[in-house]
Amino acid sequence: MESIALLSPVFVLAACCAAVMGYAIQRSGTCMVTAVDEFLDGRRTERLLALVEAGLWVSGSILVWRLLGGHTTLPVGYPPSALSALGGVLLGLGALLAGACMFGAIARIGSGQWAYLLTPLGYFLACAALSPRFGQRPPMLGGAPLLDAGWLIVPLTVFAIWRGLGAWRAARRGELAAHVWHPHQATTVIGIAFSLLLILVGPWAYTSALLALAQGRHSGLAIKLALFAVLLAGAVVGGWSAGSLRLQLPALGEAMCCLAGGALMGCGSLLVPGGNDELVLLGLPLLQPYAAMAASAMALAIVLGRLAWRG
């Protein structure tokens, strides 16, 4: 990412992917909290499965790209530990307090819920304050388990063909746009757009951009922040096209919850390490055990928190 120049062809392509990703996040309403609520309220798993599917597209894209001889820098894993689980719990509690995870905050901003602009701010402030003490990541593990499971390319390819046939049938009915921007399929678009970003600029997640800014790591920072800005713009365009944008100041209580929830998620990300967008789109698709531990702890914290609140 360090060698990529702003306004270069590679960056322009990456920015287009980030914009599409932001648009799709808003259209899908992607959020771990929303997915858990959907399950608890009606035993429906559509949003949870959509999050899993986004990761499957990333896994399949990486395997296909490697099979074609392409190379991209992949993040190495970290050893799973109690801190990974504790970080996941903090991610879950922060998402509960804010009412949305870091994915969901982008969707809410795109829908005109301006209090959620404070969620990334809270995340950044927590990382800046706590990085000197907790910002040192543990010793890294080499490689990614996904690359040792190349056989997965067969079922993932079959899955991609099945999804492609669904899109083709929708196109024949003249319903392609409605099909693509249905919340479930829009999450698929997130996975595909992120995969292209991974190939073009390497590992990128907007929470990692906030962390780099908080820690004063300037290498590639301009590219990371520019992609974050484009991601936000894409989400806002999604909200505008759906007619959900409103010029209305948020309530103070809601704003404080968003700020505090973002800060709590920032604390959790330092322990995992990584925010929930990194877990869903990088750690889990690469079959990293620490990511599975943290994501499970996050989901469990949200479930137990919701049940305790309702009880």
C-alpha positions in Angstrom: 0.0 0.0 0.0 3.0 2.3 0.6 3.9 2.4 -3.1 0.4 3.3 -4.3 -0.1 7.0 -5.1 -3.3 8.9 -4.7 -5.1 9.3 -8.0 -3.1 6.5 -9.5 -5.1 4.0 -11.6 -4.8 1.4 -8.8 -6.1 3.8 -6.2 -9.0 4.9 -8.4 -10.1 1.3 -8.8 -9.7 0.7 -5.1 -11.7 3.8 -4.3 -14.5 2.6 -6.6 -14.5 -0.7 -4.7 -14.6 1.1 -1.3 -17.5 3.3 -2.6 -19.5 0.3 -3.7 -18.7 -1.4 -0.4 -20.0 1.6 1.6 -23.1 1.7 -0.6 -23.7 -2.1 0.0 -23.1 -1.8 3.7 -25.9 0.8 3.9 -28.2 -1.2 1.7 -27.7 -4.4 3.6 -27.8 -2.9 7.1 -24.9 -5.2 7.9 -24.5 -5.4 11.7 -23.8 -8.1 14.2 -26.3 -6.5 16.7 -29.0 -6.4 14.1 -28.3 -10.0 13.1 -28.5 -11.2 16.8 -31.7 -9.2 17.3 -33.2 -10.8 14.2 -32.4 -14.2 15.5 -33.7 -13.6 19.1 -36.9 -11.9 17.8 -38.0 -14.4 15.2 -35.4 -17.2 15.0 -34.4 -15.9 11.6 -30.8 -16.3 10.6 -30.7 -14.4 7.3 -28.4 -11.6 8.4 -26.1 -14.0 10.3 -25.8 -16.2 7.2 -25.3 -13.1 5.1 -22.3 -12.1 7.2 -20.9 -15.6 6.8 -21.5 -15.5 3.1 -19.5 -12.2 2.8 -16.5 -14.1 4.4 -17.0 -17.0 2.0 -16.6 -14.7 -1.0 -13.4 -13.4 0.4 -12.1 -16.9 1.1 -13.0 -18.1 -2.5 -11.5 -15.0 -4.1 -8.2 -15.4 -2.3 -8.0 -19.1 -3.3 -8.9 -18.3 -7.0 -6.4 -15.4 -7.1 -3.6 -17.6 -5.8 -4.6 -20.4 -8.2 -4.3 -18.0 -11.1 -0.8 -17.1 -10.0 -1.7 -13.8 -8.4 -0.1 -12.7 -5.2 -1.3 -10.4 -2.5 -0.1 -9.6 1.0 -2.2 -11.4 3.5 -2.3 -10.5 7.2 -0.7 -13.2 9.4 -2.6 -14.5 12.3 -2.1 -14.2 16.0 -2.1 -17.0 18.6 -5.6 -17.4 20.2 -5.6 -16.4 23.8 -7.8 -15.3 26.7 -7.1 -11.7 25.5 -8.7 -12.5 22.1 -11.8 -13.7 23.9 -11.9 -10.7 26.3 -11.4 -8.4 23.3 -14.4 -10.1 21.6 -16.5 -9.5 24.7 -15.6 -5.8 24.8 -16.5 -5.6 21.1 -19.9 -7.1 21.8 -20.6 -4.9 24.8 -19.5 -1.8 22.9 -21.7 -2.7 20.0 -24.6 -3.2 22.4 -24.0 0.2 24.0 -23.8 2.0 20.7 -26.6 0.0 19.2 -24.5 -1.1 16.3 -21.1 -2.7 15.6 -18.4 -1.0 13.5 -20.0 -2.3 10.4 -23.5 -1.2 11.5 -22.2 2.3 12.4 -21.4 2.8 8.7 -24.8 1.6 7.7 -26.5 3.9 10.3 -24.4 6.9 9.1 -25.4 6.2 5.6 -29.1 6.2 6.7 -28.8 9.7 8.2 -28.4 8.6 11.9 -25.7 11.2 12.5 -25.0 10.2 16.1 -23.1 7.2 14.7 -20.4 9.5 13.4 -19.2 9.5 17.0 -18.7 5.7 17.0 -15.6 5.8 14.8 -14.5 8.9 16.8 -14.8 6.9 20.1 -12.9 4.0 18.5 -10.1 6.4 17.5 -9.9 8.1 20.9 -9.7 4.8 22.8 -7.0 3.5 20.4 -5.0 6.7 20.8 -5.3 6.7 24.6 -4.6 3.0 25.2 -2.2 2.1 22.4 0.9 3.0 24.5 -0.2 0.3 27.0 -2.1 -2.2 25.0 -1.2 -1.4 21.4 1.7 -3.9 21.1 0.3 -6.9 19.1 1.3 -10.4 20.2 4.0 -12.4 18.3 2.6 -13.2 14.8 2.0 -16.7 13.3 3.2 -17.4 9.8 0.8 -18.2 7.0 -3.0 -18.6 6.9 -4.8 -21.9 7.5 -7.0 -21.1 4.4 -4.0 -21.5 2.1 -3.5 -25.1 3.5 -7.1 -25.9 2.6 -7.0 -25.4 -1.1 -9.6 -28.1 -1.6 -12.2 -25.5 -0.4 -12.0 -23.9 -3.8 -14.3 -26.6 -5.2 -17.3 -26.1 -2.9 -16.8 -22.3 -3.0 -16.7 -22.3 -6.8 -20.0 -24.3 -6.8 -21.5 -21.9 -4.4 -20.4 -18.9 -6.5 -21.9 -20.5 -9.6 -25.2 -21.1 -7.7 -25.3 -17.5 -6.7 -24.5 -16.4 -10.2 -27.4 -18.4 -11.6 -29.7 -16.6 -9.2 -28.5 -13.3 -10.4 -28.9 -14.4 -14.0 -32.5 -15.5 -13.4 -33.2 -12.2 -11.7 -31.7 -10.3 -14.7 -34.0 -12.3 -17.1 -37.0 -11.2 -15.1 -35.8 -7.6 -15.3 -35.2 -7.6 -11.5 -31.4 -7.5 -11.3 -31.1 -4.3 -9.3 -33.7 -5.4 -6.8 -31.9 -8.7 -6.5 -28.4 -7.3 -6.1 -29.5 -4.7 -3.5 -31.6 -7.0 -1.4 -30.0 -7.0 2.1 -28.7 -10.5 1.7 -27.2 -10.1 -1.7 -25.9 -6.6 -0.8 -23.7 -8.3 1.9 -22.4 -10.5 -0.9 -21.4 -7.3 -2.8 -19.5 -6.3 0.4 -17.5 -9.5 0.2 -16.7 -9.2 -3.5 -15.7 -5.5 -3.2 -13.5 -6.2 -0.2 -11.8 -9.1 -2.1 -11.0 -6.7 -5.0 -9.6 -4.2 -2.4 -7.5 -6.9 -1.0 -6.0 -7.7 -4.4 -5.5 -4.1 -5.3 -4.1 -2.5 -2.1 -3.6 -5.4 0.3 -5.3 -5.9 3.7 -7.6 -2.9 4.5 -10.3 -2.3 7.0 -11.5 1.1 8.1 -10.9 0.3 11.7 -7.3 -0.5 10.9 -7.1 3.0 9.3 -8.4 4.5 12.5 -5.9 2.5 14.5 -3.0 3.6 12.2 -4.0 7.2 12.7 -4.2 6.8 16.4 -0.8 5.2 16.6 0.8 7.8 14.3 1.8 5.2 11.8 2.2 7.2 8.6 3.1 4.5 6.1 0.2 4.2 3.7 -1.9 6.3 6.0 -3.1 8.7 3.3 -4.4 5.8 1.2 -6.1 4.2 4.2 -7.9 7.4 5.2 -8.9 8.3 1.7 -10.5 4.8 1.3 -12.3 5.4 4.6 -13.6 8.7 3.3 -14.8 7.1 0.1 -16.4 4.2 2.1 -18.4 6.8 4.1 -19.4 8.7 0.9 -20.6 5.4 -0.6 -22.8 4.7 2.4 -24.2 8.3 2.4 -25.1 7.9 -1.3 -26.8 4.7 -0.5 -28.9 6.4 2.1 -29.6 9.3 -0.2 -30.8 7.0 -3.0 -33.0 5.2 -0.5 -34.5 8.5 0.7 -33.4 8.0 4.3 -31.1 11.0 4.8 -32.4 13.7 7.1 -30.8 16.9 8.4 -31.6 16.3 12.1 -29.4 16.6 15.1 -29.3 13.5 17.3 -30.3 13.3 20.9 -27.5 13.9 23.4 -28.1 10.5 25.1 -27.9 8.6 21.8 -24.7 10.5 20.8 -23.0 9.7 24.1 -23.9 6.0 23.8 -22.4 6.0 20.3 -19.2 7.6 21.5 -18.8 5.4 24.5 -19.7 2.2 22.5 -17.1 3.1 19.9 -14.5 3.6 22.7 -15.3 0.2 24.2 -15.0 -1.4 20.8 -11.7 0.4 20.4 -10.5 -1.2 23.6 -11.6 -4.6 22.5 -9.9 -4.3 19.2 -6.5 -3.7 20.8 -6.9 -6.9 22.7 -8.2 -9.2 19.9 -6.3 -7.6 18.0 -8.6 -6.2 15.3 -12.0 -4.7 14.9 -15.1 -6.7 14.0 -14.8 -5.7 10.3 -11.3 -7.2 10.3 -12.6 -10.3 11.9 -15.5 -10.8 9.5 -13.6 -9.9 6.3 -10.1 -11.0 7.1 -9.6 -13.2 10.1 -12.5 -15.6 9.6 -12.1 -16.0 5.8 -8.5 -16.9 6.4 -9.7 -19.5 9.0 -7.6 -17.9 11.8 -8.4 -19.5 15.2 -8.0 -16.2 17.1 -10.6 -14.6 14.9 -13.1 -17.4 15.5 -12.6 -17.1 19.2 -13.0 -13.3 19.2 -16.0 -13.3 16.9 -17.7 -16.1 19.0 -17.1 -14.1 22.2 -18.5 -11.0 20.6 -21.7 -12.7 19.4 -22.1 -14.4 22.8 -21.7 -11.1 24.6 -24.4 -9.5 22.4 -26.8 -12.4 22.9 -26.3 -12.5 26.7 -26.5 -8.7 26.9 -29.8 -8.6 24.9 -31.3 -11.4 27.0 -30.3 -9.7 30.3 -31.7 -6.4 29.1 -35.0 -8.0 28.1 -35.2 -10.1 31.3 
